[in-house]
Amino acid sequence: MLIVIPELDEEQVENTVGRFRTIIERTGGEAGEPKHWGRRKLAYEIDNRTDGFYVVMEFTTGERTLVELKRILRVSDDVLRHTIVKLPPSYAHKPLPEPEEVPA
């Protein structure tokens, strides 16, 4: 999951997500279609910002690519926060849930 800065427009958010997707695919990984949850209010203020664009994406990649991806996410000015969760091998792919409607 990524939380992208709110100052970007939809196209810029898509470009930001596309950069990370390209890194994954270029190194032999597979990236699913990103699920855009839209602009949402943050639970707490981050860098003087109260909202951000939430994007969820499932992907598989090797350990070396994962280390590089984490490094790039940490230093990216467009990403407020990110989290990467390793799913167990027994995980059966399920469609991501639709986000709940929450006023921004």
N, C-alpha and C positions, 0 to 999 in steps of 0.2 A: 504494500500500500504506500502511496505517495501522497503527501499534502503539498501542493504547489502554491506558490505565492499568489495572492488575489489580484495583484496588479496586472497580470497577464490576461490577454483575451483568450477565447476558446481555441483559436488557431495556434497561438503560442504555447498553450498547454499541450495541445496535440503534438507540436514539434518537440517539446521537452520530453514527453513520454516516448515519442518516436526515436529519439536519440538513445534512450536506454534499451529500447526494443532492438535497435540496430546492433548495439554492442552484444546483446545476448545471441542474436541470430548469426552475426558475423563470426562468432567463435564456436558455432556448431550447436548452440542451444535452441530450444523451441520456446517461443513466446505466444501465449494466447492473446485473444483480442482484449484490449484494455476496457475496463468497465468504468465509465465516468459517472461519478456520483454527484457531480456538480459542485457549485460553491456552497459551502456550509460553514456555520459558526463553529469556531474551535471551542473545546472544553475550557481552555485557558489561553491567555494571551501569549503569543510567541513572537519575539522580535517586534514588539509594538503592533502586531497584527491580530485581529480578532476573528478572521475567517480565512478560508483557503479552499482550493479546488482539490477534492478527494478523487483519487484514481486507484483502482484495484486491478492487478494483472497477475495471472498465474503463468509461471515459466519454469523450465527445467534447464539446468546448465551445469557445467563442471565447477569444481572447487576453485580453480585459478580464476575463472571468469567471475565467479561470485565475489571473490576478494576484491577484484578490480572494480566491479559494479558498486560494491559498498563504499569503496574509496571515492569514486566519482559522485555518488549520491551525497556523501558527507560534505564535499567541497562545492557542490552545485549551488549557485546563488538562487536558482529558481525553485529549489525544493526546501520547504520549511522543515519537514520531518519525513522519515520513511521507516518502514519496518519490513523485514523479510522473514517469512516463517517457513521452516522446513516441514513438509508434510510426510507422514509415515508412508512406507512402501505399500501398505494395505489400503491407502486412501483411494477411494473410487471417485473419479471426477464427477462433480455435481455442478450444475450451473450456479453461478454466484447469485446470491439473493438480490432482489431489487432493493435499492435504498429506501428507507422510510421517508415520507414527505415531511420535511422539517423546514419551517420558515427561516430564511437566511438572516 
